[in-house]
Amino acid sequence: MTGRAVLAGGLALVSGLTLAGCSSGGSPELKVVGAFMPQPVSDIAAAFLVVENAGGATDRLTSVTSSISDHVTIHETKGRAMRMVSSFEVPAGGELDLERGGSHIMFSELKRQPKRGQKISVELHFEKTGPLTVELPVEETTYNPAKQ
């Protein structure tokens, strides 16, 4: 075998392994951690969570639904301004962090008043991945977990 043949064979092998590595992680792999809802003091509530994406493709959180409210929206906070958005990116190999003082889920016109210790079920809807059902533990009104 000539040096060129060995080099060409080696390049083909490396190229094949590289392509195989790319295709194996080509879809989002989503998991929710750190979810909670502070106990609301009115008919409006917020929820916070982290969506982790271990996959090789970006996804988008497009909506949230829950039996506790017919009016669930997602909001972005920049500086002191809060605005409703149509979606949030969940980057490949990254995360979407919905946290106090930042982006979050907003519930308006609550059908019932959740109390500390209860759990509220929500369904997160994504552009590529099927819906994820998440149980939000209701925490004290001032609850704010420390970041790791």
Backbone bond lengths (Angstrom), bond angles and torsions (degrees), N, CA, C in turn:
res aa  C-N    CA-C-N  psi(-1)  N-CA   C-N-CA  omega(-1)  CA-C   N-CA-C  phi
1 M - - - 1.447 - - 1.530 108.62 -
2 T 1.317 116.94 137.40 1.458 120.75 179.68 1.516 110.12 -81.66
3 G 1.294 115.76 166.06 1.463 121.15 177.89 1.516 111.37 -61.21
4 R 1.351 115.41 -37.08 1.464 118.91 179.18 1.524 111.75 -65.91
5 A 1.312 117.43 -39.36 1.463 121.10 -179.91 1.525 110.61 -65.14
6 V 1.330 115.32 -41.09 1.465 119.26 178.79 1.533 109.76 -65.42
7 L 1.331 116.76 -43.93 1.462 121.23 178.68 1.528 111.32 -61.74
8 A 1.338 116.38 -45.14 1.466 120.58 179.80 1.524 110.48 -63.11
9 G 1.314 117.82 -41.91 1.462 121.23 178.40 1.517 111.24 -63.78
10 G 1.320 116.98 -41.72 1.458 121.61 178.65 1.523 111.55 -64.12
11 L 1.333 116.85 -42.74 1.459 120.71 178.09 1.525 111.48 -64.12
12 A 1.322 117.06 -40.02 1.462 120.80 178.79 1.533 110.27 -63.40
13 L 1.350 115.91 -41.59 1.456 119.76 179.37 1.529 111.08 -64.28
14 V 1.335 116.84 -46.48 1.464 120.77 179.13 1.518 110.83 -62.64
15 S 1.338 117.80 -42.95 1.466 121.15 179.07 1.519 110.63 -61.68
16 G 1.316 117.55 -43.00 1.460 121.39 179.53 1.512 111.62 -63.33
17 L 1.346 117.79 -41.78 1.456 121.06 178.53 1.522 111.22 -66.65
18 T 1.322 116.89 -38.10 1.458 120.49 178.84 1.515 110.59 -64.28
19 L 1.334 117.52 -45.67 1.458 120.80 179.29 1.517 111.45 -64.30
20 A 1.335 116.33 -39.88 1.461 119.34 179.05 1.524 110.19 -63.45
21 G 1.330 117.75 -39.17 1.458 121.22 178.50 1.511 111.76 -64.23
22 C 1.327 117.29 -38.27 1.460 120.32 -179.63 1.519 111.20 -69.02
23 S 1.323 116.52 -41.19 1.459 118.65 -174.70 1.520 112.22 -74.65
24 S 1.339 118.42 -24.58 1.457 119.28 -177.67 1.530 112.01 -71.55
25 G 1.331 117.72 -24.41 1.457 119.66 -179.71 1.508 111.45 -111.10
26 G 1.324 118.07 30.56 1.448 121.69 -171.71 1.509 116.24 -83.05
27 S 1.317 119.11 10.26 1.462 119.76 177.77 1.531 108.70 -134.11
28 P 1.331 116.76 157.31 1.464 119.52 177.82 1.527 111.08 -67.53
29 E 1.318 116.41 145.55 1.469 123.25 173.92 1.518 105.82 -128.94
30 L 1.339 116.07 96.91 1.460 120.99 -170.52 1.520 113.11 -100.22
31 K 1.341 114.10 143.79 1.463 122.22 176.99 1.524 107.10 -145.98
32 V 1.330 116.77 141.47 1.460 121.34 179.98 1.525 108.99 -106.77
33 V 1.341 115.35 133.80 1.462 121.46 177.30 1.531 109.01 -133.97
34 G 1.331 115.79 159.11 1.458 121.55 173.31 1.519 116.05 64.23
35 A 1.324 118.15 25.84 1.471 121.42 -176.34 1.525 110.79 -75.25
36 F 1.353 116.39 140.00 1.458 121.45 173.76 1.522 110.66 -164.15
37 M 1.342 114.04 160.69 1.461 122.54 173.51 1.523 106.89 -127.84
38 P 1.335 118.09 121.97 1.463 118.43 172.20 1.533 109.18 -66.62
39 Q 1.328 116.46 142.26 1.462 119.36 179.38 1.525 109.15 -58.20
40 P 1.344 116.83 122.39 1.467 119.25 -178.00 1.520 112.19 -72.62
41 V 1.334 114.83 153.01 1.462 120.58 178.18 1.530 111.13 -111.46
42 S 1.347 116.46 2.97 1.469 121.81 177.35 1.523 107.60 -147.52
43 D 1.325 117.27 -159.48 1.467 119.56 178.78 1.531 111.50 -90.53
44 I 1.333 115.91 18.58 1.468 122.39 175.76 1.524 107.72 -122.08
45 A 1.341 116.47 141.39 1.462 120.99 178.27 1.526 109.23 -141.64
46 A 1.314 114.86 163.74 1.467 121.39 176.39 1.519 108.64 -128.92
47 A 1.311 115.89 158.88 1.462 121.06 175.71 1.518 108.38 -137.13
48 F 1.329 113.86 151.24 1.453 121.17 -176.42 1.520 108.93 -135.52
49 L 1.323 116.35 146.07 1.454 121.57 -179.11 1.519 109.23 -170.69
50 V 1.318 115.21 171.60 1.462 121.69 175.23 1.526 107.36 -123.31
51 V 1.337 116.10 129.12 1.459 121.59 173.25 1.519 106.31 -102.76
52 E 1.327 116.37 115.20 1.461 121.77 178.30 1.524 109.01 -96.07
53 N 1.332 116.18 138.64 1.460 121.86 179.67 1.521 108.73 -121.84
54 A 1.332 116.93 101.55 1.457 122.12 179.63 1.529 111.55 -86.37
55 G 1.326 117.26 -1.88 1.456 121.42 -176.90 1.521 113.31 -84.75
56 G 1.317 114.44 179.00 1.457 121.60 -176.62 1.514 114.01 -97.57
57 A 1.336 118.60 9.81 1.463 121.16 179.69 1.521 110.03 -134.02
58 T 1.302 115.26 144.97 1.456 122.41 176.89 1.528 109.58 -73.13
59 D 1.325 116.55 147.60 1.458 122.24 173.17 1.522 107.15 -130.39
60 R 1.326 117.00 176.50 1.466 121.46 179.23 1.520 108.97 -136.30
61 L 1.325 116.38 131.91 1.461 121.92 169.60 1.513 105.90 -78.22
62 T 1.345 116.80 118.55 1.463 120.52 -174.39 1.521 113.71 -106.65
63 S 1.332 117.79 -24.36 1.466 119.95 178.02 1.518 110.17 -168.24
64 V 1.329 114.56 167.57 1.464 122.48 177.41 1.522 106.93 -135.93
65 T 1.318 117.07 137.74 1.464 121.56 176.22 1.528 108.99 -126.81
66 S 1.346 115.13 154.20 1.459 120.79 179.11 1.519 108.81 -161.27
67 S 1.319 115.82 149.23 1.465 119.89 178.00 1.528 111.81 -73.93
68 I 1.327 117.94 -12.75 1.464 120.63 -178.35 1.533 112.62 -78.18
69 S 1.348 116.53 -17.14 1.465 120.30 -179.68 1.524 110.32 -157.88
70 D 1.319 115.13 141.82 1.469 120.10 174.09 1.519 111.26 -86.39
71 H 1.340 116.39 -4.20 1.465 122.03 -176.28 1.523 109.42 -123.69
72 V 1.334 115.84 81.14 1.459 121.60 178.37 1.524 107.29 -113.50
73 T 1.330 116.44 125.44 1.460 121.45 -177.47 1.526 109.38 -132.32
74 I 1.319 115.30 165.66 1.462 120.07 175.60 1.518 108.06 -112.92
75 H 1.340 114.48 138.31 1.466 121.05 -174.35 1.525 111.56 -127.19
76 E 1.299 114.01 146.06 1.459 122.88 175.28 1.532 107.09 -110.16
77 T 1.314 116.41 137.86 1.461 120.60 176.09 1.521 108.06 -119.71
78 K 1.315 115.59 123.80 1.465 121.84 175.66 1.513 107.29 -127.96
79 G 1.335 115.69 120.98 1.455 119.01 -173.49 1.517 108.31 64.92
80 R 1.310 116.79 -121.13 1.461 120.70 177.92 1.523 112.12 -109.69
81 A 1.327 116.04 6.83 1.466 120.03 -177.27 1.528 111.13 -100.55
82 M 1.328 115.52 128.54 1.458 122.02 177.26 1.524 107.69 -110.56
83 R 1.348 115.90 136.24 1.463 118.83 176.97 1.524 109.46 -144.72
84 M 1.325 114.99 146.83 1.452 121.16 176.98 1.524 108.44 -71.63
85 V 1.347 116.41 141.00 1.460 121.65 177.45 1.526 108.94 -126.06
86 S 1.321 115.95 162.20 1.465 120.05 -178.94 1.525 112.46 -87.95
87 S 1.340 117.67 -19.29 1.462 119.70 179.54 1.523 110.39 -167.76
88 F 1.333 114.89 165.31 1.460 123.24 173.39 1.513 108.31 -129.48
89 E 1.307 117.42 138.57 1.465 122.17 176.40 1.525 109.90 -76.22
90 V 1.340 114.84 140.18 1.460 122.55 171.14 1.530 104.54 -117.91
91 P 1.343 117.79 96.01 1.466 120.42 -171.31 1.525 113.62 -66.42
92 A 1.315 116.16 149.75 1.462 121.74 175.05 1.523 108.41 -59.13
93 G 1.327 116.30 131.90 1.455 120.66 179.79 1.523 113.56 67.40
94 G 1.322 117.91 15.46 1.467 121.51 -176.78 1.505 111.60 -133.53
95 E 1.328 115.86 -155.32 1.457 119.64 -177.69 1.522 111.56 -150.38
96 L 1.316 113.58 157.79 1.457 123.35 170.99 1.522 105.72 -107.93
97 D 1.327 116.95 119.13 1.455 121.66 -176.61 1.524 109.48 -109.12
98 L 1.315 116.33 108.68 1.461 122.24 175.53 1.525 105.69 -99.29
99 E 1.347 116.90 109.91 1.457 120.70 -171.67 1.524 111.97 -138.03
100 R 1.321 115.94 160.87 1.468 121.71 177.29 1.520 109.32 -53.60
101 G 1.327 115.40 135.77 1.457 120.60 -179.98 1.511 113.45 82.01
102 G 1.324 116.45 -1.75 1.458 120.72 -178.74 1.518 110.88 -134.24
103 S 1.291 115.77 -149.30 1.464 121.34 179.34 1.526 109.49 -65.42
104 H 1.346 116.71 148.65 1.460 120.18 -173.77 1.530 111.29 -162.94
105 I 1.327 114.20 173.34 1.467 122.45 173.64 1.526 106.57 -100.21
106 M 1.341 117.09 134.98 1.474 121.61 -177.78 1.527 109.62 -119.81
107 F 1.330 115.75 131.39 1.465 123.36 176.70 1.527 107.61 -111.79
108 S 1.319 117.78 126.41 1.466 122.36 177.31 1.518 109.04 -116.00
109 E 1.322 116.21 154.11 1.461 122.58 177.85 1.533 112.00 52.20
110 L 1.338 115.16 57.67 1.471 120.38 -179.95 1.523 111.07 -56.85
111 K 1.324 116.13 138.67 1.463 121.49 178.48 1.523 111.25 -79.84
112 R 1.322 116.88 -22.73 1.459 122.63 176.77 1.527 108.12 -152.49
113 Q 1.291 116.26 160.89 1.461 122.55 -176.48 1.536 109.48 -96.96
114 P 1.341 118.70 103.34 1.464 119.23 179.49 1.535 111.46 -69.56
115 K 1.309 115.22 144.63 1.469 121.86 -177.59 1.528 110.03 -113.39
116 R 1.326 115.13 154.04 1.457 121.54 178.29 1.528 109.95 -52.50
117 G 1.329 115.74 135.48 1.459 121.43 -178.94 1.520 113.35 97.50
118 Q 1.334 117.90 -19.48 1.469 120.95 176.59 1.529 109.45 -82.24
119 K 1.316 115.85 171.00 1.467 121.87 174.68 1.513 108.91 -124.82
120 I 1.314 115.45 139.67 1.463 122.93 178.43 1.517 107.72 -112.62
121 S 1.303 117.22 127.10 1.461 121.78 179.44 1.536 110.13 -88.62
122 V 1.328 115.92 132.26 1.459 121.75 174.77 1.523 108.64 -131.86
123 E 1.312 114.64 155.59 1.456 120.12 176.38 1.528 107.72 -119.14
124 L 1.326 115.83 121.99 1.458 121.93 177.88 1.522 108.32 -93.03
125 H 1.319 116.66 130.31 1.462 121.81 -178.23 1.530 108.68 -110.68
126 F 1.330 114.97 133.17 1.461 121.61 -176.38 1.516 111.07 -121.08
127 E 1.306 115.45 158.92 1.464 122.08 -179.43 1.527 111.64 -65.77
128 K 1.344 118.25 -42.10 1.469 121.66 -175.17 1.522 113.20 -109.38
129 T 1.290 116.76 -41.22 1.457 122.10 -175.72 1.527 109.62 -86.66
130 G 1.308 116.62 151.68 1.462 119.60 176.01 1.517 110.39 -65.25
131 P 1.331 117.77 168.72 1.461 121.13 -178.44 1.530 111.94 -63.52
132 L 1.337 115.51 148.37 1.458 122.26 175.45 1.519 108.25 -115.20
133 T 1.325 117.66 128.04 1.452 121.51 175.30 1.526 108.07 -92.39
134 V 1.321 115.13 131.36 1.460 121.56 -176.72 1.526 108.62 -128.64
135 E 1.322 116.52 136.22 1.458 122.38 174.44 1.525 107.82 -96.70
136 L 1.339 116.29 117.06 1.458 121.89 179.63 1.518 109.45 -93.68
137 P 1.329 118.93 112.94 1.458 118.38 173.58 1.531 109.35 -69.53
138 V 1.316 116.64 136.64 1.464 120.99 177.61 1.530 107.08 -86.17
139 E 1.316 115.29 121.91 1.468 122.49 -177.82 1.525 109.53 -108.63
140 E 1.327 116.79 174.58 1.463 120.22 177.00 1.528 109.58 -59.06
141 T 1.303 116.18 154.99 1.466 122.83 -174.61 1.517 112.75 -54.84
142 T 1.326 118.83 -36.47 1.457 122.45 -175.93 1.529 113.68 -94.94
143 Y 1.330 117.72 6.19 1.478 121.78 -176.42 1.519 110.74 -57.45
144 N 1.323 116.30 131.91 1.452 122.75 177.63 1.532 107.71 -152.29
145 P 1.335 117.23 95.57 1.467 119.75 -174.87 1.533 111.09 -65.02
146 A 1.327 114.65 148.05 1.462 120.06 177.67 1.518 109.58 -72.42
147 K 1.317 115.39 141.80 1.470 120.86 177.56 1.522 108.72 -76.54
148 Q 1.315 116.00 142.09 1.481 121.78 179.73 1.501 110.61 -81.50
